[in-house]
Structures are given as C-alpha cells and as structure tokens.
Amino acid sequence: MKLLVDVGNTRLKWALWDGTLRPGEPLPHGGYPWAAFAGQRWPVVQEVWLSAVPRLGEAARWQSVVQAACGVAPQLPRSRAEWQGLRNVYPQPERLGIDRWLAMVAVWQQRRGPFVVLSAGTALTFDRVDREGCHLGGIIAPGYGSALASLLQVTATATPAAVPADPRGLGSNSETAIRQGALFAALGAVEHCLRAPGGDPDELRVLTGGDALLLLPQLPGAWQLRPQLVLEGLLALSEAGATP
C-alpha cells in the first residue's frame, strides 16, 4: 500500500493507494505540516510519496519525520524537464512548483492531448499544455481567499463578516464589495488566460483546489473537476517507477 501526501499552504491532503485511490480527511497544519503529519496514526504502508515545495533544509526534515512515523523513507519528487512526452517550459525545470508539475502529469497520463489546469487555492495558478505535450507556461496570482484576507486586513472599514461572494452583482457594503472584487479578479484572470496565445479548441479544461466549487459555476465552457489532482500526479509517478 502507498501513502500519497500533498503538502499545501494550509492543509495536508492525503490518500492511500491499494489499487483504489482512497482520499482521507485533509489535515489543517497551521504552518507546521511536519507536526500535523507526525501527529497522525498512519496505517502500515510500503511507500510514501510526498509533494512539498522544496525549501532549505525541509527535505531532510521530511525524511526524518516520515521515517519516524511510517518506517519508510519518503519519495520527494521534483519538477523535471520531461515526463513521458510532457515537456516543462521552464529553463530551470526544478523551479516549476511541484504541485503544478504533478497536476499536469496527472492530466497528461489520462489524455495525450491539449489541456489547461486551473488550481484555485491559496494561489490561483493556470497552466496550458499543447497537443504535443509542450507546457506553454502559466500564471500565479493571488487566490480568492488570499486576496480577500489581504484586503480585509488593510481596509480599516472592513470586517471579516461571514458574507458569501455573489457572482451575480456588485456589493452593497464594504465587506461584500471586497468579496465581489476578489471573486471577479479571479474570474477575470482565468478569462485572460483562456484568451492567451496557444489555446486549442480541443483542449480539456481541468479544475482543482479548495475554491474550485466557488469558481466552477462562473467559468466559461465545460470543466472537469479533479479535487485530488496532485495526489493523482504522485500516483502516476509512483506507478511509472519514476525517479523522484
């Protein structure tokens, strides 16, 4: 059995693989993902594959924490120049965020054709791949929640009232106006990306991330919702026997 872990900015998403992908309840970590992992009672597994943005000293920490908790050394993949025909556009491939790379790997494994991946989380990211498997680039922008929190913090008249964003209209007070602004900014960024050069009428549109359901009803065209996309990418690498 394999344990697959996606270390996000606020939560650990994880799943077990025993022939079927079995996602577990995400673990909030409050900025201390190692503590959240160490505090969980994990089943006996033969492999651990973990997606985490590489920062100085963190790989060694994850090696130690996972070894202590699971009794096996984790596989910590990094973005590469190429995987089974999928080609990374970055001049320094390892500088592409591993979550973005794994998301593209997951879609490419399923469909050898043009696609875009929109991840709506702490950051809003968009990546496009053409029908030959060439990554055409992408964007990284503030996610809906990040933009909202930032404006609520710096706007003295606004308070974090529990008023949901409403994609149908404009705000009638500061709180709802800020929410509408954050939502419209995210939707506008996506629309600009879709119009950017390199689009293909046959491209598959894939959506993931914690705010996916908020954006989905307002996005143009048909989108495939894949909430476990990064975990699917980890699984694809592990099943292909890829070198991390």
ABEGO torsion letter per residue (X at the ends): XBBBBBBBAABBBBBBBAGBBBBBBBBBAGGBAAAAAAABBBBBBABBBBBBBBBBGAAAAAAAAAAAAAGBBBBBBBBBABBGGBBBABABAAABBAAAAAAAAAAAAABBBBBBBBBBBABBBBBBBBAAGBBAEBBBBBBAAAAAAAAAAABAABBBBBBBBBAABBBABAAAAAAAAAAAAAAAAAAAAAABBGBBAABBBBBBEAAAAAAAAABBEBBBBBAAAAAAAAAAAAAAGBBX
